Amino acid sequence: MYVGKMSDFRDGCRDAIPICLGYIAVSFAFGIESSKIGMTPFQSVMTSLLNVTSAGQFSALSIIAAQGSFIELMVLQFIINLRYMLMSAALSQKIDPELSLGHRLGISYGVTDEIFGMSILRKGKLYPLYSYGLIFVSVFGWILGTLLGAMAGEVLPHRLISCLGLAIYGMFIAIIVPDTRTSNAVMAVVAAGMLFSTVFTYTPVICNISSGFRIIIVTVAVAAVASLIAPIKEGEDE
């Protein structure tokens, strides 16, 4: 079983620098948001260290703030992070079939959208040491940004914290808008998600459903309808 050379680790660290810088910016927003609901810097950092998933962590904040149940949190994380199972399955085709379970688990810890993209673009086999380099530098940026954001949230004025908290909404808008301009299906999904969220927020009786389960229901319902109305055909670019 060959796990790679130190040069592979260095290559991974080098390739992860852009990811690291991007993660610092996004996780800073997470740190700010976590401080707004009363989490300590240590709690925020541990959340980032153990999850390494922006969408999952940001969505969890609303459940934590509302003191939701662990079941809500578990189901929500499972749905939001389900795509990582597909990414892991794809990466398994690039690693040595005889690679030990320990190394497989080590690589799986750092399967994020960005690290997955960089790993897939790597020519030849994917060796653990290269993945560890990617993960080490990327997760360092994710944790550093979280720590800085959480610490800033404890010392900055509340009004300024609220302003900085808007960064996360700007980030999601920046992710969504380009695709909505080129795909009617994506535009319809975004509009449907907004409509469903509004209905669940203001409709009597339904509005009493906890925020966690609201997110779960809306996510599953919109995704299911979209997959039926506008499925991605085999061979079609995503």
MIPA-895943 format. One line per 10 residues: number of its first residue (from 1); their letters; for each residue y negated, x negated, z of C-alpha. Coordinates in steps of 0.1 Angstrom, whole numbers. Layout:
NUM) a) Y,X,Z  ...
END
This chain:
1) myvgkmsdfr) 0,0,0  -33,-16,-12  -65,-4,5  -90,-26,-14  -110,-57,-8  -142,-64,12  -160,-64,-22  -149,-27,-25  -165,-20,9  -197,-37,-1
11) dgcrdaipic) -198,-17,-34  -194,15,-14  -222,5,9  -244,-3,-21  -237,29,-40  -244,50,-9  -280,38,-4  -295,66,-25  -273,91,-7  -284,76,27
21) lgyiavsfaf) -321,80,18  -316,116,7  -296,124,38  -323,111,61  -348,136,47  -325,166,48  -310,158,83  -345,153,96  -351,190,88  -319,198,106
31) giesskigmt) -330,178,137  -362,198,138  -344,231,134  -319,222,161  -346,213,185  -363,247,179  -333,265,193  -331,242,224  -304,217,214  -309,182,228
41) pfqsvmtsll) -310,151,205  -275,142,217  -261,176,208  -278,175,174  -265,140,167  -230,149,177  -231,180,155  -241,159,125  -215,132,133  -186,157,136
51) nvtsagqfsa) -196,180,107  -215,160,80  -222,192,61  -258,204,55  -251,240,46  -225,244,74  -247,229,100  -279,249,91  -260,281,89  -244,274,123
61) lsiiaaqgsf) -279,272,140  -285,309,136  -252,317,153  -258,292,181  -293,306,186  -279,341,188  -251,329,212  -225,342,187  -188,338,192  -166,309,182
71) ielmvlqfii) -147,331,158  -180,338,139  -187,301,138  -152,292,127  -150,318,99  -184,310,86  -177,273,85  -144,279,68  -160,299,40  -190,277,35
81) nlrymlmsaa) -170,245,35  -141,258,15  -152,239,-16  -143,206,2  -107,215,-1  -110,216,-39  -129,183,-38  -102,167,-17  -75,179,-40  -94,163,-69
91) lsqkidpels) -99,130,-50  -62,129,-41  -55,123,-78  -75,90,-77  -58,75,-46  -25,56,-42  3,82,-37  17,59,-10  -15,58,9  -9,65,46
101) lghrlgisyg) -20,97,64  -45,78,85  -64,65,55  -62,100,38  -78,115,70  -104,87,70  -114,95,34  -114,132,40  -139,129,69  -166,119,44
111) vtdeifgmsi) -159,143,16  -194,157,9  -209,169,-24  -227,136,-29  -199,113,-18  -174,132,-39  -196,128,-70  -199,91,-64  -162,87,-58  -152,106,-89
121) lrkgklyply) -175,84,-110  -158,53,-97  -137,38,-124  -100,32,-117  -83,40,-84  -102,50,-53  -95,25,-26  -101,34,11  -124,4,17  -147,17,-10
131) syglifvsvf) -147,52,5  -154,38,39  -184,19,26  -197,51,11  -191,71,42  -205,44,66  -239,41,50  -242,78,41  -233,91,75  -256,66,91
141) gwilgtllga) -285,81,72  -273,116,81  -272,108,118  -304,87,118  -324,116,102  -309,140,127  -319,118,156  -354,113,143  -359,150,137  -345,160,171
151) magevlphrl) -367,135,189  -397,146,169  -390,182,178  -391,173,215  -425,156,214  -445,172,186  -466,204,192  -447,237,186  -470,247,158  -463,215,139
161) isclglaiyg) -426,218,145  -427,253,129  -444,238,99  -419,210,95  -391,236,99  -402,251,66  -388,219,49  -353,234,49  -364,265,30  -381,242,5
171) mfiaiivpdt) -349,222,1  -328,253,-6  -354,266,-31  -355,233,-49  -317,235,-52  -316,271,-64  -346,274,-87  -335,250,-115  -302,268,-120  -318,303,-119
181) rtsnavmavv) -340,292,-148  -310,283,-170  -284,308,-159  -288,346,-156  -256,347,-135  -270,324,-109  -303,344,-109  -283,376,-103  -263,360,-75  -295,349,-57
191) aagmlfstvf) -311,383,-62  -280,400,-49  -278,378,-19  -315,385,-10  -309,423,-15  -278,424,6  -295,403,34  -324,427,34  -301,457,36  -282,442,65
201) tytpvicnis) -314,434,83  -332,467,81  -306,494,77  -298,513,109  -264,507,125  -256,479,100  -285,458,114  -266,457,147  -240,434,132  -244,399,145
211) sgfriiivtv) -262,374,123  -230,353,119  -209,381,106  -238,393,84  -238,359,67  -200,360,63  -200,395,48  -229,388,24  -214,355,12  -179,369,5
221) avaavaslia) -192,401,-11  -217,384,-34  -192,356,-44  -165,382,-50  -187,404,-72  -200,374,-91  -165,360,-98  -155,394,-113  -187,400,-134  -194,364,-145
231) pikegede) -164,342,-141  -165,306,-152  -141,303,-182  -117,275,-185  -134,245,-201  -169,259,-195  -195,237,-179  -203,247,-143
END
